[in-house]
């Protein structure tokens, strides 16, 4: 039997959530070279998409790297 296990997650062919890169608001602000407030405003205007994880006080916001890249491409066309 010649089955091999792929132990390197970066080489996986799956496109599931496990292979997504998630960024914090601070990381997005650093990438865009803006303040975290500007990131929040861009999120509320629908320019970039955020994912809320959890509920209530323990919730946190993350941004998919893929979604951020797509938003930047759309903004370049303006």
N, C-alpha and C positions, 0 to 999 in steps of 0.2 A: 504494500500500500504506500503510495507516494504523496499523501496529503501533507501540506505544509500549513502551519499557522502563521498568520501575519501578525506579528507582535509589535509592529511599528504603526501606531494609529495615524501617522501622517501619510502613509501609503495606502490607506483604506480606500476602497472604491465606493463605500457607502456615502450618501449625501445627507445623512440624518443629522439631528441636532448635536450629536456628540462631536461632529467635525466642524462645527461653527465656531468662530472666534467671537467672543462677547467682550465689549468694551464698557468701561465705566464712563460716567459723564465727564470726569476729569481727563480721562484718556482721549475722549472725543474732542474736548476743548483744546488739548495740547496738539492733536493732529491738525485741527482746523485753525489753530492759533487765534482762538477767541476765548472769552470768559465762559465759565460754566453757566452763567445767567443767559448768555447768548445761545448756548446749546439748548437750554430749557425753552427759550423763546422759539427757536427753530423747531423744536419738538412740538410745542403747542400749535404752531402754524402749519404743521404737517410737512415741513421741509425734510426733516429726518424722522425716522421711525424708531420709537423706543419700545422696549419690552419691559413690562412691570412684572417682577417676580415677588410672590408673596402678597400678603394683605396687611392692611393697617400700618402700625408703627414699624413693623418688621419688614416692610416691603422695600425693594431696591429696584433701581432702574438700570437696564443694560441696553446696549446698542449692538446689533449684529454688524460686524465689520463689512460683510457683504452689502448690507443695506446702506451703510455709510458711503461705501464706494459708489453705489448706484446713485445716491443723492448728489454726490460730487460731480458725477458725469452729467446729470440733469442740469446742475447749476452752471456747468461750463458752457452749456448751450445758450444761456441767457444773453 
